[in-house]
Amino acid sequence: MNLQLHTFYRSSAAFRVRIALHYKNLAFEAIPVNLKGQPGDQFSSDFLLKNPAGMVPVLNTGHVHLHQSMAILEYLEEVYPEPALLPQDPIARAQVRALCHDMASDVHPLTNLRVLRYLKRELQVSANGLDTWYAHWHHLALTAYEQRLTDCAGQYSFADEISLADVCLVPQVRNAIAAQIPLERYPQIMRIYDKLMQNAAFKAASWEAQKDYVGS
């Protein structure tokens, strides 16, 4: 069977996996999981059997359901090594992985849907407070990433080849754009983002290209 990806168009983590699947030219079936429903498809008994945490993405390999986007990305790189998303040199690979986690581990967990819902519903944070929270963590992460690019960027985040760092950067920048966070202070990031969004794999993985897309 083809790979099956349980996904939501706005999910940053699912976006990462969609990019990698398209970049590696892998056939897969996208199965939308509406995270914004009441209560949301992620809480259905059927989905919780696939991932008890009630989160996307989940990749069905035909043998097992894999969760956690970074683990899925590493799996795809190991099983489908070409075209590569990690360089060959061990130090370079570690540097790329570190850039990945600047986005996937530092900013994303603080700005994802379930955290924002908790802040709003349980802690009664105002809409203005949520916007301030969201922008703060994005600016903190993007400022550091912009500085790192001075030492490692070429055409892309790491030298001149698309890597997992770019796969993790693009979804977070897309989130910031949707939230109308000013990004003028990050010229290198935006140069790389704009270039990547001309790539066919990144276009195919974008919010707008998903069958469950309903707008920003």
Backbone as ProteinMPNN parsed JSONL, in Angstrom:
{"seq_chain_A": "MNLQLHTFYRSSAAFRVRIALHYKNLAFEAIPVNLKGQPGDQFSSDFLLKNPAGMVPVLNTGHVHLHQSMAILEYLEEVYPEPALLPQDPIARAQVRALCHDMASDVHPLTNLRVLRYLKRELQVSANGLDTWYAHWHHLALTAYEQRLTDCAGQYSFADEISLADVCLVPQVRNAIAAQIPLERYPQIMRIYDKLMQNAAFKAASWEAQKDYVGS", "coords_chain_A": {"N_chain_A": [[0.828, -1.188, 0.0], [0.3, 2.35, -0.522], [1.966, 4.948, 1.297], [0.277, 6.457, 4.046], [-0.765, 9.534, 5.223], [-1.844, 11.069, 8.037], [-3.146, 14.156, 8.512], [-3.304, 17.741, 8.944], [-4.138, 20.74, 7.408], [-3.091, 23.137, 8.455], [-1.324, 22.367, 10.382], [1.882, 22.632, 11.62], [3.726, 20.587, 12.091], [2.718, 18.476, 10.539], [2.917, 19.701, 8.066], [5.694, 19.795, 7.737], [6.262, 17.071, 7.284], [4.76, 16.591, 4.995], [6.178, 18.168, 3.158], [8.656, 16.771, 3.03], [7.831, 14.269, 2.036], [6.855, 14.961, -0.513], [9.185, 16.103, -1.58], [10.849, 13.926, -1.767], [9.545, 12.573, -3.667], [7.557, 10.676, -3.082], [4.769, 8.566, -3.231], [1.728, 9.134, -1.6], [-1.174, 8.931, 0.496], [-3.141, 11.512, 1.59], [-4.796, 12.001, 4.553], [-7.168, 13.914, 5.874], [-7.354, 15.389, 9.11], [-9.388, 17.042, 11.078], [-8.438, 19.413, 13.17], [-9.684, 21.496, 14.354], [-12.31, 21.079, 14.86], [-15.332, 20.496, 16.789], [-15.541, 18.175, 19.089], [-13.19, 17.892, 17.644], [-11.461, 15.976, 15.179], [-9.203, 14.645, 16.041], [-9.698, 13.62, 18.496], [-11.299, 11.472, 18.212], [-12.277, 8.063, 18.704], [-11.236, 6.274, 16.87], [-9.028, 7.651, 15.755], [-7.468, 8.023, 18.032], [-6.572, 5.485, 18.529], [-4.548, 5.31, 16.72], [-2.825, 7.347, 17.449], [-2.438, 7.959, 20.651], [-1.984, 10.423, 21.821], [-3.453, 12.179, 20.417], [-2.635, 13.818, 18.25], [-1.419, 15.222, 15.169], [1.336, 14.914, 12.847], [0.48, 11.577, 11.7], [2.001, 8.843, 10.353], [1.209, 6.204, 8.353], [2.88, 3.433, 7.595], [2.197, 1.111, 6.423], [2.898, -0.941, 7.946], [3.176, 0.019, 10.498], [2.031, 2.684, 12.631], [3.516, 5.706, 12.64], [4.437, 8.371, 14.786], [5.149, 11.789, 15.744], [6.76, 14.311, 14.168], [9.543, 14.795, 13.713], [10.715, 12.306, 14.135], [9.466, 10.906, 12.099], [10.49, 12.249, 9.866], [13.204, 11.555, 10.066], [12.968, 8.802, 9.704], [12.012, 8.701, 7.041], [14.246, 9.741, 5.76], [16.127, 7.764, 6.244], [15.022, 5.454, 5.067], [14.318, 6.224, 2.523], [16.652, 7.492, 1.039], [17.338, 9.21, -1.059], [16.097, 11.954, -2.942], [18.521, 13.494, -0.855], [18.014, 14.892, 2.406], [19.655, 15.474, 4.411], [23.03, 16.414, 4.96], [26.163, 14.692, 4.182], [28.426, 14.804, 5.848], [29.216, 14.28, 9.264], [29.361, 16.389, 11.202], [28.113, 18.47, 9.836], [25.598, 17.319, 9.511], [24.736, 17.266, 12.16], [24.606, 20.002, 12.638], [22.552, 20.781, 10.895], [20.436, 19.328, 12.03], [20.287, 20.633, 14.468], [19.403, 23.181, 13.685], [16.899, 22.412, 12.793], [15.656, 21.769, 15.228], [15.655, 24.227, 16.447], [13.384, 25.356, 15.411], [11.387, 23.269, 15.519], [11.456, 22.298, 18.131], [11.88, 24.421, 19.897], [10.248, 26.782, 19.323], [7.801, 25.876, 18.175], [6.385, 24.035, 20.002], [5.453, 25.827, 21.911], [3.631, 27.375, 20.634], [1.636, 25.968, 19.443], [-1.641, 24.598, 18.595], [-2.976, 23.301, 20.769], [-1.751, 24.346, 23.034], [-2.344, 27.086, 22.808], [-5.114, 26.922, 22.991], [-5.386, 26.031, 25.631], [-4.315, 28.182, 27.063], [-6.238, 30.088, 26.437], [-8.777, 28.949, 27.182], [-8.53, 27.713, 29.721], [-6.824, 29.327, 31.259], [-7.81, 31.763, 30.745], [-6.675, 33.742, 29.112], [-6.512, 36.752, 27.321], [-7.471, 37.75, 23.944], [-5.644, 39.628, 22.959], [-3.541, 39.089, 24.671], [-2.911, 36.479, 23.87], [-2.024, 36.962, 21.257], [0.249, 38.468, 21.82], [1.799, 36.595, 23.232], [2.172, 34.648, 21.181], [3.577, 36.093, 19.196], [5.86, 36.809, 20.649], [7.307, 34.382, 21.145], [7.794, 33.546, 18.553], [9.388, 35.689, 17.553], [11.608, 35.465, 19.248], [12.714, 32.966, 18.525], [13.096, 33.259, 15.732], [14.83, 35.416, 15.591], [17.209, 34.36, 16.671], [17.638, 32.313, 14.789], [18.018, 33.775, 12.452], [20.449, 35.0, 13.047], [22.104, 32.768, 13.187], [22.138, 32.003, 10.531], [23.981, 33.65, 9.349], [26.399, 32.383, 9.59], [26.041, 29.874, 8.397], [24.349, 29.782, 6.157], [23.647, 29.39, 2.651], [22.399, 29.284, -0.444], [20.247, 28.243, 0.816], [19.061, 27.296, 4.123], [21.206, 25.849, 5.169], [24.103, 25.966, 3.68], [24.109, 25.259, 0.183], [22.164, 23.439, -0.497], [18.881, 22.111, -0.263], [17.603, 21.228, 2.886], [16.699, 19.349, 5.874], [16.525, 21.39, 7.698], [15.376, 23.521, 6.281], [12.941, 22.362, 5.74], [11.808, 22.41, 8.25], [11.838, 25.108, 8.841], [10.128, 26.522, 7.023], [7.283, 25.91, 7.607], [7.009, 27.205, 10.104], [7.533, 29.875, 9.552], [5.42, 30.319, 7.832], [3.297, 30.164, 9.619], [3.832, 32.458, 11.125], [3.439, 34.441, 9.215], [0.703, 34.121, 8.708], [-0.265, 34.965, 11.138], [0.243, 37.589, 10.989], [2.634, 38.645, 11.896], [5.245, 40.935, 12.014], [7.936, 40.608, 9.763], [10.118, 41.831, 8.713], [12.558, 42.22, 9.894], [14.02, 39.996, 9.466], [15.717, 39.361, 7.073], [17.342, 37.387, 5.8], [16.072, 34.976, 6.437], [13.596, 35.415, 5.184], [14.368, 35.662, 2.538], [15.261, 33.06, 2.019], [12.919, 31.623, 2.589], [11.144, 32.634, 0.608], [12.441, 31.706, -1.682], [12.315, 28.932, -1.303], [9.567, 28.525, -1.423], [9.088, 28.59, -4.07], [9.763, 26.164, -4.942], [8.711, 23.024, -6.196], [7.989, 20.9, -4.457], [7.6, 22.135, -1.979], [5.532, 23.87, -2.631], [3.519, 21.997, -3.225], [3.106, 20.951, -0.731], [2.066, 22.998, 0.704], [-0.263, 24.998, 2.679], [-2.393, 25.915, 1.079], [-2.568, 24.073, -0.953], [-3.752, 21.822, 0.036], [-6.421, 19.45, 0.441], [-8.131, 19.891, 2.521], [-8.01, 22.565, 3.017], [-9.131, 25.648, 4.234], [-8.647, 28.291, 4.361], [-6.679, 31.006, 5.786]], "CA_chain_A": [[0.0, 0.0, 0.0], [0.988, 3.628, -0.426], [2.009, 5.592, 2.598], [-0.88, 7.269, 4.409], [-0.407, 10.585, 6.177], [-2.932, 11.754, 8.731], [-2.611, 15.503, 8.436], [-4.203, 18.904, 8.982], [-3.428, 21.658, 6.521], [-2.397, 24.187, 9.198], [-0.373, 21.792, 11.335], [3.286, 22.81, 11.24], [4.388, 19.288, 12.103], [2.277, 17.75, 9.343], [3.482, 20.427, 6.927], [7.072, 19.311, 7.572], [6.264, 15.728, 6.707], [4.29, 16.712, 3.606], [7.294, 18.66, 2.343], [9.625, 15.697, 2.818], [7.229, 13.261, 1.16], [6.847, 15.485, -1.884], [10.552, 16.311, -2.027], [11.393, 12.613, -2.094], [8.706, 12.015, -4.735], [6.896, 9.486, -2.562], [3.311, 8.543, -3.338], [1.074, 8.959, -0.305], [-2.55, 9.38, 0.624], [-3.33, 12.467, 2.685], [-6.07, 11.801, 5.238], [-7.342, 15.091, 6.732], [-7.828, 15.287, 10.495], [-9.771, 18.413, 11.415], [-8.066, 19.698, 14.553], [-10.455, 22.633, 14.863], [-13.711, 20.721, 15.067], [-15.824, 20.451, 18.173], [-14.272, 18.465, 19.759], [-12.038, 17.716, 16.771], [-11.269, 14.589, 14.741], [-8.066, 14.043, 16.74], [-10.171, 13.005, 19.726], [-12.146, 10.328, 17.895], [-11.719, 6.802, 19.192], [-10.454, 5.675, 15.784], [-7.724, 8.304, 15.63], [-6.678, 7.812, 19.25], [-5.904, 4.194, 18.402], [-3.342, 5.543, 15.923], [-1.948, 8.171, 18.269], [-3.151, 8.276, 21.892], [-1.801, 11.828, 22.171], [-4.413, 12.977, 19.667], [-1.905, 14.84, 17.5], [-0.882, 14.904, 13.85], [1.019, 13.903, 11.855], [0.686, 10.151, 11.888], [2.324, 8.218, 9.066], [0.983, 4.764, 8.261], [3.852, 2.879, 6.65], [1.722, -0.188, 5.99], [3.262, -1.884, 9.009], [3.088, 0.673, 11.806], [1.699, 4.102, 12.619], [4.577, 6.51, 13.234], [4.051, 9.713, 15.193], [6.216, 12.773, 15.947], [7.257, 14.687, 12.843], [10.985, 14.66, 13.555], [10.992, 10.875, 13.993], [9.016, 10.525, 10.75], [11.459, 12.789, 8.911], [14.402, 10.716, 10.131], [12.598, 7.519, 9.08], [11.98, 8.884, 5.586], [15.617, 9.934, 5.296], [16.834, 6.488, 6.314], [14.434, 4.449, 4.171], [14.304, 6.804, 1.174], [17.753, 8.447, 1.224], [17.504, 10.122, -2.193], [17.124, 12.973, -2.72], [18.86, 13.616, 0.555], [17.686, 16.105, 3.151], [20.732, 15.661, 5.372], [24.352, 16.286, 4.334], [26.895, 13.474, 4.525], [29.385, 15.041, 6.931], [28.558, 14.166, 10.573], [29.217, 17.696, 11.836], [27.085, 19.191, 9.083], [24.307, 16.704, 9.841], [24.361, 17.745, 13.491], [24.243, 21.412, 12.509], [21.226, 20.836, 10.289], [19.469, 18.859, 13.031], [20.138, 21.695, 15.466], [18.519, 24.176, 13.082], [15.551, 21.832, 12.825], [15.095, 21.85, 16.571], [15.385, 25.63, 16.745], [11.981, 25.577, 15.042], [10.46, 22.202, 15.907], [11.484, 22.03, 19.568], [11.916, 25.633, 20.709], [9.104, 27.691, 19.161], [6.538, 25.227, 17.83], [5.595, 23.524, 21.129], [4.861, 26.928, 22.677], [2.683, 28.136, 19.812], [0.706, 25.096, 18.723], [-3.06, 24.819, 18.863], [-3.455, 22.865, 22.077], [-1.244, 25.291, 24.024], [-3.136, 28.308, 22.696], [-6.444, 26.631, 23.535], [-5.287, 25.963, 27.087], [-4.156, 29.55, 27.54], [-7.506, 30.805, 26.27], [-9.932, 28.362, 27.863], [-8.282, 27.383, 31.12], [-6.181, 30.431, 31.963], [-8.574, 32.977, 30.43], [-5.822, 34.752, 28.486], [-7.26, 37.539, 26.337], [-7.018, 37.655, 22.555], [-4.433, 40.434, 22.855], [-2.496, 38.348, 25.363], [-2.514, 35.359, 23.016], [-1.228, 37.512, 20.154], [1.549, 38.852, 22.381], [2.493, 35.316, 23.487], [2.511, 34.022, 19.905], [4.62, 36.89, 18.552], [7.079, 36.766, 21.47], [8.079, 33.156, 20.933], [8.283, 33.554, 17.171], [10.509, 36.618, 17.413], [12.769, 34.924, 19.952], [13.305, 31.892, 17.728], [13.515, 33.741, 14.41], [16.011, 36.271, 15.78], [18.37, 33.476, 16.803], [17.845, 31.606, 13.516], [18.587, 34.76, 11.526], [21.861, 35.16, 13.391], [22.817, 31.536, 12.819], [22.276, 31.954, 9.077], [25.191, 34.385, 8.967], [27.523, 31.442, 9.552], [25.822, 28.595, 7.713], [23.462, 29.832, 5.001], [24.041, 29.633, 1.279], [21.098, 29.529, -1.057], [19.223, 27.778, 1.747], [19.433, 27.469, 5.529], [22.544, 25.298, 5.377], [24.819, 25.895, 2.405], [23.387, 25.469, -1.073], [21.234, 22.357, -0.752], [17.714, 22.033, 0.616], [17.819, 20.269, 3.962], [15.634, 19.273, 6.874], [16.393, 22.7, 8.328], [14.395, 24.261, 5.489], [11.67, 21.673, 5.944], [11.271, 22.86, 9.539], [11.714, 26.57, 8.856], [9.017, 27.046, 6.23], [5.989, 25.922, 8.3], [6.968, 28.183, 11.187], [7.401, 31.187, 8.919], [4.035, 30.416, 7.327], [2.473, 30.491, 10.784], [4.063, 33.855, 11.48], [2.781, 35.254, 8.187], [-0.743, 34.052, 8.943], [-0.541, 35.739, 12.348], [0.593, 38.977, 10.675], [3.809, 39.048, 12.663], [6.197, 41.613, 11.12], [9.112, 39.763, 9.541], [11.118, 42.605, 7.975], [13.858, 42.173, 10.568], [14.634, 38.699, 9.176], [15.876, 39.333, 5.615], [17.877, 36.119, 5.294], [15.0, 33.993, 6.551], [12.557, 35.649, 4.175], [14.954, 35.328, 1.229], [15.24, 31.602, 1.9], [11.509, 31.215, 2.54], [10.585, 32.953, -0.714], [13.043, 30.804, -2.663], [11.779, 27.591, -1.085], [8.163, 28.446, -1.829], [9.05, 28.409, -5.525], [10.083, 24.765, -5.192], [7.471, 22.264, -6.417], [7.645, 20.099, -3.28], [7.093, 23.032, -0.946], [4.223, 24.314, -3.096], [2.557, 20.898, -3.102], [2.88, 20.709, 0.695], [1.58, 24.225, 1.329], [-1.645, 25.018, 3.18], [-3.367, 26.149, 0.013], [-2.634, 22.918, -1.856], [-4.361, 20.685, 0.724], [-7.847, 19.331, 0.171], [-8.907, 20.373, 3.655], [-7.717, 23.992, 3.205], [-10.315, 26.519, 4.313], [-8.191, 29.666, 4.509], [-5.751, 31.318, 6.866]], "C_chain_A": [[0.872, 1.251, 0.0], [1.044, 4.087, 1.026], [0.735, 6.406, 2.811], [-0.448, 8.274, 5.467], [-1.671, 11.207, 6.739], [-2.427, 13.168, 9.03], [-3.709, 16.534, 8.649], [-3.464, 20.024, 8.282], [-2.61, 22.707, 7.275], [-1.362, 23.643, 10.178], [1.061, 21.963, 10.829], [4.006, 21.472, 11.134], [4.001, 18.463, 10.884], [2.832, 18.382, 8.077], [4.913, 19.949, 6.674], [7.102, 17.969, 6.843], [5.766, 15.766, 5.264], [5.413, 17.19, 2.69], [8.261, 17.522, 2.02], [9.079, 14.632, 1.875], [7.231, 13.724, -0.293], [8.273, 15.643, -2.413], [11.194, 15.0, -2.455], [10.55, 11.871, -3.127], [8.031, 10.711, -4.323], [5.38, 9.608, -2.71], [2.725, 8.332, -1.947], [-0.355, 9.471, -0.388], [-2.649, 10.304, 1.825], [-4.73, 12.282, 3.263], [-6.268, 12.969, 6.206], [-7.893, 14.731, 8.11], [-8.127, 16.717, 10.944], [-9.512, 18.682, 12.897], [-8.937, 20.778, 15.184], [-11.93, 22.331, 15.021], [-14.095, 20.787, 16.532], [-16.326, 19.049, 18.471], [-13.043, 18.348, 18.87], [-11.813, 16.246, 16.454], [-10.154, 13.885, 15.505], [-8.473, 13.348, 18.03], [-11.121, 11.836, 19.478], [-11.48, 9.047, 18.363], [-10.847, 6.146, 18.126], [-9.074, 6.317, 15.682], [-6.862, 8.055, 16.855], [-6.034, 6.428, 19.287], [-4.594, 4.336, 17.63], [-2.332, 6.378, 16.695], [-2.701, 8.6, 19.524], [-2.995, 9.729, 22.336], [-2.781, 12.73, 21.438], [-3.769, 14.103, 18.884], [-1.514, 14.309, 16.126], [0.53, 15.491, 13.764], [1.144, 12.492, 12.415], [0.918, 9.568, 10.505], [2.113, 6.723, 9.175], [1.904, 4.214, 7.186], [3.351, 1.608, 5.974], [2.009, -1.262, 7.012], [3.023, -1.297, 10.4], [2.655, 2.115, 11.603], [2.802, 4.856, 13.363], [4.038, 7.882, 13.612], [5.323, 10.52, 15.462], [6.922, 13.087, 14.619], [8.756, 14.483, 12.69], [11.392, 13.198, 13.413], [10.591, 10.4, 12.6], [10.013, 11.026, 9.71], [12.743, 11.965, 8.895], [14.139, 9.35, 9.479], [12.628, 7.647, 7.557], [13.392, 9.044, 5.028], [16.388, 8.622, 5.285], [16.334, 5.484, 5.273], [14.44, 4.917, 2.718], [15.383, 7.885, 1.119], [17.953, 9.437, 0.076], [16.152, 10.655, -2.658], [17.3, 13.262, -1.234], [18.405, 14.948, 1.143], [18.649, 16.332, 4.317], [22.063, 15.553, 4.632], [25.059, 15.039, 4.82], [27.826, 13.654, 5.72], [28.688, 15.018, 8.286], [28.354, 15.509, 11.284], [28.117, 18.495, 11.144], [25.693, 18.632, 9.383], [23.817, 17.189, 11.209], [23.926, 19.205, 13.443], [22.853, 21.575, 11.911], [20.159, 20.405, 11.286], [19.235, 19.935, 14.099], [19.239, 22.801, 14.942], [17.078, 23.689, 13.065], [14.903, 22.062, 14.188], [14.923, 23.284, 17.059], [13.925, 25.972, 16.439], [11.059, 24.543, 15.693], [10.387, 21.988, 17.414], [11.39, 23.288, 20.421], [10.652, 26.487, 20.567], [7.787, 26.948, 18.951], [5.755, 24.708, 19.036], [4.896, 24.62, 21.939], [3.752, 27.653, 21.921], [1.682, 27.244, 19.086], [-0.714, 25.225, 19.277], [-3.458, 24.436, 20.277], [-2.943, 23.76, 23.204], [-2.067, 26.57, 24.007], [-4.543, 28.104, 23.242], [-6.421, 26.596, 25.06], [-5.156, 27.364, 27.684], [-5.481, 30.307, 27.509], [-8.593, 30.261, 27.188], [-9.712, 28.156, 29.357], [-7.691, 28.55, 31.915], [-6.807, 31.784, 31.646], [-7.687, 34.103, 29.892], [-6.605, 35.448, 27.381], [-6.712, 37.326, 24.933], [-5.742, 38.45, 22.354], [-3.257, 39.731, 23.539], [-1.998, 37.174, 24.548], [-1.643, 35.833, 21.859], [0.173, 37.881, 20.631], [2.408, 37.622, 22.644], [3.022, 34.73, 22.186], [3.668, 34.766, 19.233], [5.937, 36.808, 19.322], [7.926, 35.548, 21.148], [8.579, 33.04, 19.499], [9.49, 34.477, 17.024], [11.761, 36.08, 18.094], [13.484, 33.881, 19.097], [13.85, 32.396, 16.392], [14.73, 34.66, 14.512], [17.277, 35.421, 15.882], [18.682, 32.773, 15.482], [18.491, 32.546, 12.497], [20.075, 34.952, 11.793], [22.669, 33.934, 12.99], [23.064, 31.479, 11.309], [23.517, 32.692, 8.584], [26.375, 33.444, 8.8], [27.3, 30.24, 8.65], [25.015, 28.677, 6.415], [24.224, 29.976, 3.697], [22.771, 30.054, 0.566], [19.962, 29.192, -0.089], [19.749, 27.895, 3.176], [20.83, 26.951, 5.828], [23.18, 25.084, 4.013], [23.861, 26.011, 1.22], [22.427, 24.345, -1.436], [20.068, 22.43, 0.225], [17.942, 20.938, 1.644], [16.613, 20.224, 4.887], [15.47, 20.591, 7.623], [15.355, 23.545, 7.595], [12.996, 23.678, 5.65], [11.007, 22.131, 7.243], [11.052, 24.369, 9.588], [10.429, 27.045, 8.198], [7.68, 27.014, 6.971], [5.903, 26.969, 9.402], [6.856, 29.597, 10.644], [5.987, 31.377, 8.388], [3.074, 30.75, 8.461], [2.601, 31.963, 11.144], [3.393, 34.792, 10.481], [1.281, 35.286, 8.42], [-1.145, 34.881, 10.153], [-0.196, 37.214, 12.182], [1.701, 39.516, 11.588], [4.793, 39.733, 11.71], [7.499, 40.823, 10.996], [10.224, 40.503, 8.81], [12.501, 42.512, 8.599], [14.615, 40.866, 10.287], [14.865, 38.534, 7.667], [16.416, 38.019, 5.071], [16.811, 35.026, 5.347], [13.991, 34.182, 5.433], [13.085, 35.396, 2.767], [14.88, 33.83, 0.999], [13.806, 31.088, 1.778], [10.93, 31.451, 1.145], [11.151, 32.032, -1.789], [12.464, 29.403, -2.536], [10.349, 27.467, -1.574], [7.982, 28.482, -3.336], [9.336, 26.967, -5.918], [8.792, 23.942, -5.256], [7.037, 21.479, -5.188], [7.042, 20.965, -2.185], [5.723, 23.587, -1.345], [3.169, 23.237, -2.882], [2.196, 20.624, -1.648], [2.21, 21.879, 1.398], [0.136, 24.102, 1.805], [-2.63, 25.001, 2.018], [-3.548, 24.953, -0.904], [-3.334, 21.723, -1.221], [-5.871, 20.652, 0.511], [-8.709, 19.786, 1.327], [-8.693, 21.866, 3.932], [-9.003, 24.811, 3.212], [-9.918, 27.97, 4.546], [-7.326, 29.854, 5.733], [-6.462, 31.696, 8.143]], "O_chain_A": [[2.017, 1.231, 0.452], [0.253, 3.652, 1.864], [0.185, 6.972, 1.867], [0.157, 7.912, 6.476], [-2.468, 11.797, 6.009], [-1.417, 13.351, 9.709], [-4.896, 16.226, 8.545], [-2.279, 20.236, 8.537], [-1.554, 23.125, 6.8], [-0.594, 24.419, 10.746], [1.405, 21.495, 9.744], [4.793, 21.246, 10.215], [4.852, 17.824, 10.266], [3.176, 17.68, 7.126], [5.299, 19.723, 5.527], [7.875, 17.772, 5.906], [6.291, 15.055, 4.407], [5.58, 16.679, 1.582], [8.639, 17.334, 0.864], [9.802, 14.147, 1.005], [7.572, 12.958, -1.194], [8.534, 15.344, -3.579], [11.988, 14.968, -3.395], [10.797, 10.703, -3.428], [7.943, 9.767, -5.108], [4.791, 10.629, -2.356], [3.171, 7.458, -1.204], [-0.694, 10.317, -1.215], [-2.288, 9.929, 2.941], [-5.726, 12.394, 2.549], [-5.614, 13.021, 7.247], [-8.777, 13.885, 8.247], [-7.208, 17.506, 11.163], [-10.266, 18.239, 13.763], [-8.931, 20.955, 16.402], [-12.722, 23.235, 15.288], [-13.275, 21.097, 17.396], [-17.469, 18.746, 18.128], [-11.943, 18.681, 19.312], [-11.949, 15.38, 17.319], [-10.156, 12.658, 15.608], [-7.697, 12.579, 18.598], [-11.682, 11.275, 20.419], [-10.253, 8.961, 18.411], [-9.831, 5.53, 18.448], [-8.069, 5.62, 15.541], [-5.648, 7.891, 16.732], [-5.053, 6.222, 20.002], [-3.648, 3.58, 17.853], [-1.127, 6.146, 16.606], [-3.523, 9.514, 19.464], [-3.788, 10.216, 23.141], [-2.932, 13.902, 21.783], [-4.29, 15.218, 18.85], [-1.305, 13.11, 15.943], [0.881, 16.421, 14.489], [1.797, 12.244, 13.429], [0.12, 9.78, 9.593], [2.753, 6.052, 9.985], [1.725, 4.498, 6.002], [3.994, 1.088, 5.062], [1.443, -2.355, 6.962], [2.711, -2.016, 11.35], [2.881, 2.699, 10.543], [2.995, 4.666, 14.564], [3.276, 8.487, 12.858], [6.432, 9.987, 15.409], [7.589, 12.232, 14.036], [9.205, 14.039, 11.634], [12.309, 12.88, 12.656], [11.29, 9.59, 11.991], [10.343, 10.302, 8.771], [13.304, 11.707, 7.83], [15.002, 8.815, 8.782], [13.2, 6.802, 6.869], [13.697, 8.539, 3.947], [17.216, 8.398, 4.403], [17.124, 4.756, 4.672], [14.554, 4.108, 1.797], [15.063, 9.073, 1.148], [18.68, 10.417, 0.24], [15.181, 9.905, -2.756], [16.337, 13.271, -0.467], [18.41, 15.982, 0.474], [18.479, 17.262, 5.106], [22.214, 14.692, 3.765], [24.607, 14.395, 5.767], [27.987, 12.732, 6.52], [27.66, 15.676, 8.449], [27.309, 15.742, 11.893], [27.287, 19.122, 11.804], [24.727, 19.387, 9.495], [22.636, 17.484, 11.388], [22.984, 19.599, 14.13], [22.068, 22.407, 12.367], [19.104, 21.032, 11.384], [18.112, 20.116, 14.571], [18.396, 23.311, 15.68], [16.149, 24.463, 13.296], [13.754, 22.493, 14.282], [14.142, 23.539, 17.975], [13.311, 26.782, 17.134], [10.073, 24.9, 16.337], [9.358, 21.543, 17.923], [10.881, 23.241, 21.541], [10.049, 26.873, 21.568], [6.76, 27.352, 19.497], [4.545, 24.924, 19.093], [3.871, 24.371, 22.574], [3.02, 28.453, 22.503], [0.957, 27.713, 18.208], [-0.944, 25.877, 20.295], [-4.203, 25.17, 20.926], [-3.62, 23.921, 24.22], [-2.446, 27.084, 25.059], [-5.104, 28.997, 23.877], [-7.349, 27.085, 25.704], [-5.802, 27.689, 28.681], [-5.805, 31.062, 28.426], [-9.256, 31.024, 27.891], [-10.612, 28.4, 30.161], [-8.011, 28.74, 33.089], [-6.406, 32.814, 32.188], [-7.92, 35.277, 30.183], [-7.288, 34.792, 26.594], [-5.619, 36.787, 24.759], [-4.841, 37.995, 21.649], [-2.127, 39.771, 23.053], [-0.799, 36.895, 24.529], [-0.649, 35.193, 21.518], [1.16, 37.639, 19.936], [3.596, 37.604, 22.322], [4.192, 34.357, 22.101], [4.621, 34.147, 18.759], [7.008, 36.745, 18.719], [9.126, 35.668, 20.905], [9.658, 32.501, 19.255], [10.5, 34.091, 16.436], [12.863, 36.229, 17.566], [14.707, 33.908, 18.963], [14.94, 32.004, 15.974], [15.569, 34.677, 13.611], [18.292, 35.727, 15.256], [19.845, 32.65, 15.099], [19.402, 32.152, 11.769], [20.867, 35.055, 10.857], [23.795, 34.057, 12.506], [24.089, 30.962, 10.866], [24.041, 32.383, 7.514], [27.25, 33.679, 7.966], [28.266, 29.638, 8.181], [25.005, 27.716, 5.645], [25.289, 30.592, 3.638], [22.145, 31.052, 0.922], [18.875, 29.765, -0.155], [20.779, 28.529, 3.406], [21.556, 27.531, 6.636], [22.841, 24.147, 3.289], [22.905, 26.786, 1.267], [21.926, 24.298, -2.56], [20.245, 22.769, 1.395], [18.416, 19.851, 1.313], [15.641, 20.957, 4.708], [14.386, 20.879, 8.13], [14.541, 24.213, 8.232], [12.003, 24.404, 5.691], [9.782, 22.225, 7.319], [10.172, 24.847, 10.303], [9.718, 27.882, 8.755], [6.982, 28.028, 6.966], [4.843, 27.558, 9.616], [6.155, 30.429, 11.22], [5.424, 32.468, 8.482], [2.143, 31.533, 8.278], [1.609, 32.633, 11.431], [2.842, 35.822, 10.867], [0.655, 36.344, 8.342], [-2.242, 35.439, 10.19], [-0.326, 37.997, 13.123], [1.693, 40.679, 11.99], [5.141, 39.151, 10.683], [8.089, 40.42, 11.998], [11.173, 39.879, 8.336], [13.507, 42.702, 7.916], [15.713, 40.655, 10.802], [14.266, 37.654, 7.048], [16.0, 37.576, 4.0], [16.669, 34.245, 4.407], [13.575, 33.211, 4.801], [12.333, 34.963, 1.894], [14.489, 33.375, -0.076], [13.521, 30.218, 0.955], [10.299, 30.563, 0.573], [10.434, 31.623, -2.701], [12.156, 28.759, -3.54], [9.956, 26.418, -2.085], [6.857, 28.415, -3.831], [9.175, 26.588, -7.078], [7.884, 24.149, -4.451], [5.843, 21.395, -4.901], [6.076, 20.564, -1.536], [4.852, 23.755, -0.492], [2.065, 23.519, -2.416], [1.109, 20.123, -1.359], [1.827, 21.766, 2.562], [-0.594, 23.206, 1.38], [-3.562, 24.198, 1.973], [-4.579, 24.833, -1.565], [-3.497, 20.697, -1.882], [-6.517, 21.695, 0.414], [-9.899, 20.043, 1.144], [-9.14, 22.377, 4.959], [-9.846, 24.686, 2.323], [-10.765, 28.794, 4.892], [-7.247, 28.986, 6.602], [-5.813, 31.988, 9.147]]}, "name": "protein", "num_of_chains": 1, "seq": "MNLQLHTFYRSSAAFRVRIALHYKNLAFEAIPVNLKGQPGDQFSSDFLLKNPAGMVPVLNTGHVHLHQSMAILEYLEEVYPEPALLPQDPIARAQVRALCHDMASDVHPLTNLRVLRYLKRELQVSANGLDTWYAHWHHLALTAYEQRLTDCAGQYSFADEISLADVCLVPQVRNAIAAQIPLERYPQIMRIYDKLMQNAAFKAASWEAQKDYVGS"}
